[in-house]
Amino acid sequence: MKLGVFVNDYKSTVETVERLTAEKLGLIFIQNGVFHAALKENGKPSPLLDKTGNLYALSEDLATRGLTAADVDSRVKVVTYSDVVDLIFNDYEKLAWL
């Protein structure tokens, strides 16, 4: 199964993500979830960035929070709403929301 997970909050969701099993797992950071892609706590990036190689952050939500693509960890691809629609229809069979 190919699972896309929307992460919309900046709370610890590592334990939940660790319990997910999928052939392909993608994390799509939206709303306040984009802080996982851009902020560091105690000098370390979010542990969610180590859970999969398929990481995305919504550019419009970054801009709303005063962040740019330059602020985002290099492992995360910055995407638009149109890109998210393409991910939903082309890359992931199932979707979840955290």
C-alpha positions as CSV (number, residue, x, y, z in Angstrom):
1,M,0.0,0.0,0.0
2,K,1.1,3.5,-0.8
3,L,0.2,5.8,2.1
4,G,0.2,9.6,2.1
5,V,-0.1,11.2,5.6
6,F,-1.0,14.9,6.0
7,V,0.7,16.3,9.1
8,N,-1.1,19.5,10.1
9,D,0.2,20.2,13.6
10,Y,3.6,20.7,15.2
11,K,3.1,18.3,18.1
12,S,5.0,15.1,18.6
13,T,3.6,12.6,16.1
14,V,6.7,10.4,15.8
15,E,5.1,7.5,17.7
16,T,2.1,7.5,15.4
17,V,4.2,7.6,12.2
18,E,6.4,4.8,13.5
19,R,3.3,2.5,13.8
20,L,2.4,3.0,10.2
21,T,3.5,0.4,7.7
22,A,3.3,1.0,4.0
23,E,5.2,0.0,0.8
24,K,5.6,3.7,0.2
25,L,5.1,6.3,3.0
26,G,4.9,10.0,2.3
27,L,4.5,12.9,4.8
28,I,2.8,16.0,3.5
29,F,3.4,18.9,5.9
30,I,0.5,21.4,5.8
31,Q,-0.8,24.2,8.1
32,N,1.3,24.3,11.3
33,G,2.9,21.0,10.3
34,V,5.2,22.9,8.0
35,F,7.2,23.8,11.1
36,H,8.5,20.2,11.0
37,A,10.2,21.0,7.7
38,A,11.7,24.3,8.8
39,L,12.4,24.6,12.5
40,K,14.9,23.0,14.7
41,E,14.6,22.3,18.4
42,N,17.8,22.2,20.4
43,G,19.7,22.4,17.2
44,K,18.1,19.2,15.8
45,P,15.6,18.9,12.9
46,S,12.2,17.3,13.6
47,P,12.5,13.5,14.1
48,L,9.7,13.1,11.5
49,L,12.2,13.9,8.8
50,D,14.0,10.6,9.5
51,K,10.9,8.5,9.0
52,T,10.7,8.5,5.2
53,G,12.4,9.8,2.1
54,N,9.1,11.2,0.7
55,L,8.7,14.5,2.5
56,Y,6.7,17.5,1.2
57,A,5.8,20.9,2.6
58,L,3.0,23.1,1.2
59,S,4.5,26.4,-0.1
60,E,1.4,28.4,0.7
61,D,1.4,27.4,4.3
62,L,5.1,28.1,4.6
63,A,4.5,31.6,3.2
64,T,1.6,32.2,5.6
65,R,3.9,31.5,8.5
66,G,6.7,33.8,7.2
67,L,8.9,30.9,6.0
68,T,10.4,30.4,2.5
69,A,11.8,27.4,0.7
70,A,15.3,28.4,1.8
71,D,14.1,27.8,5.4
72,V,13.1,24.2,4.7
73,D,15.3,21.2,5.3
74,S,17.0,19.9,2.1
75,R,15.2,16.5,2.5
76,V,11.8,18.1,2.1
77,K,10.3,19.1,-1.3
78,V,8.3,22.3,-1.3
79,V,5.1,21.8,-3.2
80,T,2.0,23.8,-4.3
81,Y,-1.7,22.9,-3.9
82,S,-1.6,21.6,-7.5
83,D,1.4,19.3,-6.6
84,V,-0.5,18.0,-3.6
85,V,-3.4,17.1,-5.9
86,D,-1.0,15.2,-8.2
87,L,0.4,13.4,-5.2
88,I,-3.1,12.3,-4.1
89,F,-4.1,11.0,-7.5
90,N,-0.8,9.7,-8.8
91,D,1.4,8.6,-5.9
92,Y,-0.7,7.4,-2.9
93,E,-3.5,4.9,-2.7
94,K,-4.6,5.8,0.8
95,L,-4.5,9.0,2.8
96,A,-4.4,9.7,6.5
97,W,-4.5,12.9,8.6
98,L,-2.4,13.5,11.8
